[in-house]
Structures are given as structure tokens and as C-alpha cells.
Amino acid sequence: MIVKETDTILEISWSAAWTSVTFRTRFLLGSVLFTTLLLCFPYFFAIIQKRQGVVLNDWLLYHLPSIDASAYIFTLIYITVIVGIFRAAQSPLLFLLFLWSCLLLSLSRIVTISLVPLDPPIGLVPLVDPILLPFYGRNDITKDLFYSGHTGSVFLIYLILQKKREKIFALIATIIVGMLLLFQHIHYVIDVVFAPVFVYFVYAIARRITNVSL
């Protein structure tokens, strides 16, 4: 791949990036691994849904009313994700970083959910995600708790976006989505609070794997 020293990752075209064997290898490998992981999700969630978990004594959640905020949650999530994918797709290197970040985010959630068996909070209001339903395999998955994938996904978009106003929007969306998930009693406080922490680390690892510097 021929890149001038003055080029930034946003100036490199897909045609130029695709001439690089390294880029093609990382892109195809990431795509295959991520697709495979998504196809395995229904089986993983079916397993964790059957196991016995712990109900945490969450003081803050106990004092929050249970409300159905599904429409607001999904509106914020999908607006943010659509903007993120659109921006990432404009740059092959940024999209590569986004791809590997999504892969590692999903893999890390499998690990953390497996290591921290939790039962859903008391007062949970069902949250149905029509877009991710094929990957979850069912509507009533409630034990995929630590850490929050919804909060983490929106925060990942915040990390990926480059324009200041869009980053601010994504950061605000992360905070609001996290709060609404708590009001709906979908997650415990620790699930939401630790989501950005884990996502930041997987994003940092993805940057090392893809060798993309922002």
C-alpha cells in the first residue's frame, strides 16, 4: 500500500488499502472471526440462560423505578451505531479498527459473562432487540449481564468517531443509554459502569493488532 507521509488514515482510499497484503489479511481474518463469533452467540446465550446466577444487592437499582424505555434506548443506540458505521466505512483503516474492536468486544463479553454468573435484577422490564434477535436466538435472554453490551457498543462508537460534535453526541448517548438501562432494570450498576472500561481496553488492543494510529 502506497501511503504518503502526509496522509492520515482518513485520506487513504479503499483501493489503495486493498493493494496491501497485510490489510487484506487482517480484514478478511477479522471478518471471518467476527462472523463465526456471531453465529456462536445463540448457543452461548442458551447455555448461560440455563445456569444459576447471583442476584446482587444493588442499592441504587433498588431505589430506581422500573420503567419501559426500550424505544428511547434503541433509538439512541441505532442512531449512534449507524453514524459510527457510516464514518468508519469512509476509511478502510478506521473500518478495520472498528471491525477488530467489535470482535474483541464480543469475545470479551463472552469471557466476562462466563466468569461472572448473575441473575437479572429484581424489577426487570423485558428489552426486546429486533435487530440482534437472530444472533441472540430468542427474546428472553436476561443473564448476559456483566458487562453491558448496549452501553459498551455506544461507547465504542465514541472512540471510533473523529469529529468533535459526533464524539460529544456519542458520549452523551452512552451516558443516557446506561442510565435508561438501569431504569429498566436490565443491568446492575456495575454492568454499566464497567462497560466503558472494558471497551477502552479492547479498543486499545485492537489498535495494536491492526496497527492503526489515530
N, C-alpha and C positions, 0 to 999 in steps of 0.2 A: 504494500500500500504506500503510495507516494503522498507524503504529507509535508507541507512547508512548515518551517519553524514558527511562522507567524499564525498558522492555522490553530483554531480552537476546535474542541470536539463538536461544536455546533456547526462548524463550517465544512466538516468532512462529509462528503456525499456517500450515499449507499453504494453507488457504482464503484467509487474509489475504495471504500472499506471492503467490498466483496472481492476485490482483487487480492486481498491478504489471506493467505492460508490460515494464519493464526486467528484472524477474525472469524472466518468461516467455520473453523473447528470449534471455537468457543461458542459461536452462535448455534450451530447445529447440536452440539453436545448439550448445551443449556436447554434448548427446545425439547430434545428427546427426554432428558431427565425430568423436566418440569411437567411434560405431558404424562409421563409414566407415573409421577407422583400424584397428579390429579386423578388419574384412573384408579389409583390405590386408595384414595380417600374414603370412598363409600365403605370399603371393608374395614378400614381403620376405625371409622366412626361407629360402625356397627359393633365393633369389639368394645370400645371404651364406653359405649352407651349401656352395655350389659354389666359392667363391673361396679362394685360397691365403692363409693367415694365418701368424702368427709364434707359435712355442712359446716362452713366457717361461721364463727360468731363475729359477724361484720357489724360493728356498732353504727357506722354511718349508713349502711344499707338498711339497717333495721329502722332508722328514723326517716327514710325516704318513702314517699307514697309510691305504690305500684301503678304505673300508667302505660298505656299503649302508645309508644312514639315511633312505631315502625315506619310510617310514611316519612317522617322527618329524617330518621336515621338513613333510610335507603336513598332518599333524595340527595342528602349531603354526600353520602358515600359514592354514589354513582356519578354525580356531577364532578366530584373531585377526581375519581378514577378515570373518567373519560378525558378530562383535561390533561391528566398525567400521561395517559397512553398516547394522546394526540401529540403532546410536546415531545415525549420520548421518541416517538416514531419519526420525528423530523431529523433526528441524529442517530446514525447507526451505533455509535459508541455509547450514547446515552441509553438507547434501547437495549443494548447488550447488558449494560449495568443494571437496568431495570429488570430484565429477564432473570439474571442471576440473583438479584435481590429477592425477587418473588419466589424463586426456587428455594433459596436458603431460609426465607421467612416461613414457607410452608414446612420445610424439613425441621426447622427449629421448633415449630408448634407441635409437630408430632412428638418430638423429644420431650418438650416441657409438659405436654398434656399426659404423656405416658408416665412421667416421673412424679407428677402431682395429681393424684386422683381426687377429684372433687365432685360432689353432688351439687346440683343447681341451688341457687339461693331461694329462700322462702319468699313467696310472693311473685315468682317469675311469671311474666306475661309473655306468651309464645311469640317468637320473632320468626317469621317465615320469609326466606330469601328466595324469590322465584328464579333468579339468575344462577345462583350457586346450587340450587336444588339437585341438578344432575350429578354434581360432584359429591354432595353430602349423601345422596341416595335416599333421603327421607326428610320429613318435615320436623320431626320431634327430636332432633339432636340437641341435647341440653348439657352434656358433660364435656364439651370441648372448651374448657374454661380458661385455664392458665397457659398462655396469656391470650388476651382479646385479639382475635384476627381482624375484626372490623376496625378497631382503633389502630392496630398496627399497620393495616393496609393504607389507611388515610395518611398516617404519619410517614410512610414510605414515599407517598406521592409528594409530601412536603420536602423530603430530602432530594427527590429527583428533580423537581421543578427548579428552574433557573431564574425566572423573572420574579422580582421582589413582590409585586402585588399578588401574583399567583401563589407564592410561598406563604404570604400572610394569610390568604384565604384558606389554604390547605391546613395551616397550623390552627386557625380558628375552627375549621371543620373538625379537626382531630379532637380538640377540646370539647366541642359541642357533642360530637358523636359519643365520646367517652362518657359524658355526663348523662346523655339520654339512655345509654345502655344501662347505667346504674339506676336511673328512674324506672326503667322497665324490668329491673332486677334480672337481667340476662347474665351479668357478670358480677363478681365480687370486686371490691375496690382495688385489690392487689392485681387482678387480671388487667384492669385498665391502666393503672399507674405504671406497671412494669412493661407494658406493651411497647412504648416508645424506646425504652432502654434496650430491650432485646432487638428491636428492629434497627436501631442505630448500629449495634454490633454486627448484625448480619449484613447490613449495608456496607460497613467498613470492610468486612471480609470479602464481599462481592467486588468491591473496588480493587482489592489486591488480586483476586482471581482474574478479573477482566483487564487489570492494569489500566483502568480509566481514571484519569485525574481531572477534577473539576476546579 
